[in-house]
């Protein structure tokens, strides 16, 4: 069974989903055999090739075609704000490096903030148990989008630790089952 372009879609990069977006773009470029253009600037690669040699001329044409395809995949999968941020970039490599610089470092900061939010999570008595659990799951989901997955045991431990005293019997029961 082969995979066609209809089977996958690059998510639109909106500034918050860098890891998911960059992974899908890289996979797509690798499948299309054009990944080299985000590893090396096309202009640098072409300068090393002798355009007077017929086989080298084909190589130049291949690089240029790969560049155009990569630009299409990258630019068509980023939102208008990110497009403005890379407007001055002329090659796929330049765009890739700029977005990597802008968003992969802030990703570590985002992850740190989300983990702090997770450990500072407090149960809200005004909300239902389900609403509280949903709120915690949303924090966990944000953390996972930064590339870090929390063990389910940490999530359950955090939730049970946040429960008010009226749930002491539930917490005790959970803790005794968890120790087995």
Helices and strands as residue ranges (DSSP letters): G 5-7, H 18-31, H 36-39, H 42-47, H 54-75, H 80-85, H 92-119, H 129-145, H 152-162, G 165-167, H 168-178
